[in-house]
């Protein structure tokens, strides 16, 4: 299929999602500290996919120490007063700063990438997404541009502003995607120091006890929060260690690698 015809036929159902965890691209125990080495290595990896015409990827990244730390410091949960609403806007700026760093590296290695600010296309109610405009994402893909979204503070019907995590964005978008890769700082889901290769509806309850809260500041509930969010949406997912970018490449190329594969019914 030619590139022109492919773009005409592109739909949400042909998307592939990649979530880069905040624990990978930032020093999550710091304060607004990017992990520049990891970001560069991941950008190089994505450039290989880009060069091979794999351009149906939507990139979402966590906020890490650019978001979680400030949200906790400013107590930005629940109905926000006027001062906290200004604090929420400051968090938006820091999340943008992190995204800009990532996009700068993507462009350095030849990837045409553009940020979509989640607070411009998402509306929430009590910190749950009730509306997301996916059309801009599809428009960028058809133009041959990699859309980049991230954890953010978004307008909230009840709370004025609320945290919208990259995980919640992924959970909403994954309903329409072929598959979703969650690139984090672990090899996958571990049970008694052994990798769990597959998770589904049947074994999820047994595995839940092995899903731990994050040891660093995280307002999204750590791994348990991430997987529980995905279960609500259904779909196919892979949890893979982003410190080994080749493993992410292997998944995109349909090769077996070290990871946890998750499949939930809708």
C-alpha positions in Angstrom: 0.0 0.0 0.0 1.4 3.4 -1.0 2.1 6.0 1.7 -0.7 8.3 0.3 -3.4 5.5 0.3 -2.2 4.4 3.7 -2.8 7.9 5.2 -6.2 8.1 3.6 -7.2 4.8 5.2 -5.6 5.5 8.6 -8.0 5.3 11.5 -7.8 5.1 15.2 -7.9 1.3 14.9 -4.5 1.3 13.1 -2.8 3.3 15.8 -0.1 1.8 18.0 0.4 3.5 21.4 3.7 3.9 23.2 3.8 5.2 26.8 7.1 6.3 28.1 6.9 6.2 31.9 8.0 9.3 34.0 10.2 6.9 35.9 12.3 6.4 32.8 12.5 9.9 31.3 12.9 11.8 34.6 14.6 11.4 37.9 11.3 10.8 39.7 12.7 11.4 43.1 14.0 14.8 42.1 12.2 18.0 41.2 11.8 18.7 37.5 14.8 16.7 36.5 14.9 15.1 33.1 16.9 11.9 32.4 18.6 13.2 29.3 20.5 10.0 28.6 17.4 7.8 28.6 15.5 10.3 26.5 18.2 10.3 23.9 18.5 6.5 23.7 14.7 6.2 23.4 14.7 8.9 20.6 17.3 6.9 18.7 15.2 3.8 19.0 12.1 5.5 17.7 14.1 7.0 14.9 14.8 3.4 13.6 11.0 2.8 13.5 10.5 6.1 11.8 13.1 5.3 9.1 11.4 2.0 8.4 8.1 3.9 7.7 6.4 2.8 11.0 4.6 6.1 11.4 1.3 5.1 13.0 2.7 5.5 16.6 1.1 7.9 19.1 3.5 8.7 21.9 2.3 9.5 25.4 4.7 10.2 28.3 4.4 10.5 32.0 5.1 13.7 33.9 7.5 12.2 36.4 9.3 14.7 38.6 7.9 17.5 36.4 4.3 16.8 37.6 3.9 14.4 40.5 6.3 16.2 42.8 4.6 19.6 42.3 1.1 18.1 42.5 1.9 16.6 45.9 3.7 19.8 47.1 0.7 22.0 46.2 -1.9 19.5 47.3 -3.7 19.7 43.9 -6.4 17.1 44.6 -10.1 17.9 45.1 -11.8 21.3 44.6 -9.0 23.9 44.1 -9.1 27.4 45.5 -7.9 30.3 43.4 -4.3 30.0 44.5 -4.2 26.3 43.7 -5.7 27.0 40.3 -2.7 29.1 39.5 -0.5 26.3 40.8 -2.2 24.0 38.4 -1.2 26.2 35.5 2.4 26.1 36.8 2.2 22.3 36.7 1.0 22.6 33.1 4.1 24.7 32.2 6.5 22.2 33.8 4.8 19.3 32.0 5.2 21.2 28.7 8.9 21.8 29.5 9.4 18.0 29.8 7.5 17.4 26.6 9.6 20.0 24.8 12.8 18.3 25.9 11.5 14.9 24.6 10.3 16.4 21.3 13.6 18.3 20.8 15.4 14.9 21.0 12.9 13.2 18.6 13.5 16.0 16.0 17.3 15.7 16.5 17.1 12.2 15.2 14.8 13.0 12.3 11.3 12.4 13.7 8.6 14.9 12.8 6.9 15.2 16.2 4.4 17.6 17.6 3.0 18.0 21.1 -0.8 18.0 21.7 -1.5 19.7 25.1 -4.0 17.4 26.9 -5.6 20.3 28.6 -6.6 21.6 25.2 -8.4 18.4 24.1 -9.5 16.7 27.4 -12.2 17.6 29.9 -12.6 15.7 33.2 -15.1 15.4 36.0 -13.7 14.6 39.5 -10.4 13.6 37.9 -12.0 11.2 35.3 -11.9 11.9 31.6 -15.4 12.5 30.3 -14.4 14.0 26.9 -11.3 13.7 24.6 -11.1 15.1 21.1 -9.2 12.4 19.2 -9.5 14.2 15.8 -6.3 16.2 16.2 -4.4 13.0 16.9 -5.6 11.5 13.7 -5.0 14.6 11.7 -1.3 14.7 12.8 -0.9 11.0 11.9 -2.3 11.6 8.5 0.2 14.4 8.0 3.0 12.1 8.9 3.6 13.7 12.2 4.1 11.8 15.5 1.6 13.1 18.1 3.0 13.5 21.6 0.8 13.7 24.6 1.6 13.7 28.3 0.3 13.7 31.9 -1.2 17.1 32.6 -3.6 19.3 34.6 -6.9 19.6 32.8 -10.1 21.5 33.3 -12.5 19.7 35.6 -16.2 20.3 35.9 -16.3 19.8 39.7 -12.7 20.4 40.8 -11.7 23.4 38.5 -8.5 21.5 37.5 -7.5 17.9 38.1 -4.6 15.6 37.3 -4.9 13.7 34.1 -2.3 11.0 34.0 -0.6 9.6 31.0 -2.0 6.3 32.1 -5.6 7.5 32.0 -5.0 9.0 28.5 -3.5 5.7 27.3 -6.5 3.8 28.8 -8.9 5.9 26.8 -6.9 5.8 23.5 -6.1 2.1 23.8 -9.7 1.2 23.1 -9.1 2.1 19.5 -5.5 0.9 19.1 -3.9 -2.3 17.8 -1.8 -2.6 20.9 -0.2 -0.5 23.6 3.3 -0.6 25.0 4.0 0.6 28.5 7.7 1.3 28.7 8.7 1.6 32.3 11.7 0.9 34.6 11.0 -2.8 35.2 11.1 -5.9 33.0 7.4 -6.5 33.5 5.2 -7.7 36.3 7.2 -9.8 38.8 5.9 -12.4 41.2 8.4 -13.8 43.7 11.3 -12.4 41.6 9.9 -14.3 38.5 8.6 -12.5 35.4 4.9 -13.1 34.7 4.8 -13.4 31.0 1.0 -13.2 30.5 -1.9 -11.5 32.4 -5.5 -11.8 31.4 -9.0 -11.7 33.0 -8.6 -15.1 34.5 -5.4 -14.5 36.5 -5.6 -10.8 37.2 -7.1 -11.1 40.7 -4.3 -13.5 41.8 -1.6 -11.3 40.4 -2.9 -8.0 41.9 -1.2 -8.8 45.2 2.2 -8.5 43.4 1.4 -5.0 42.0 3.1 -2.5 44.3 2.6 1.2 44.9 5.4 3.4 43.6 8.3 4.1 46.0 8.7 7.6 44.5 6.1 10.5 44.4 3.3 9.2 42.2 -0.3 10.5 42.3 -1.5 7.7 39.9 -1.1 4.7 42.2 2.0 3.1 40.9 1.8 -0.2 38.9 -1.5 -1.3 40.6 -3.1 2.0 39.5 -1.7 1.6 35.9 -3.0 -2.0 35.4 -6.3 -1.3 37.1 -6.8 1.6 34.7 -6.1 -0.6 31.7 -8.5 -3.3 32.8 -11.4 -0.9 32.6 -10.7 -0.4 28.9 -9.8 -3.8 27.8 -7.2 -4.3 25.0 -3.7 -5.7 24.4 -0.7 -4.3 26.3 2.9 -5.0 26.8 4.9 -3.9 29.9 8.6 -3.6 29.0 11.8 -2.2 30.4 12.6 1.0 28.6 16.2 0.9 29.8 16.6 -1.7 27.0 15.1 0.1 23.9 15.8 -2.9 21.7 13.0 -4.7 23.6 10.5 -2.0 22.5 11.7 -2.3 18.9 11.2 -6.1 19.1 7.5 -5.7 20.1 6.9 -3.2 17.3 8.5 -5.7 14.9 6.5 -8.6 16.2 9.4 -10.4 17.8 9.4 -12.2 21.2 11.2 -10.3 24.0 11.4 -10.0 27.7 8.1 -8.4 28.8 4.7 -9.0 30.3 1.9 -9.3 27.8 -1.6 -8.3 29.0 -4.9 -8.9 27.3 -8.2 -7.8 28.9 -11.6 -8.3 27.4 -13.6 -5.1 26.7 
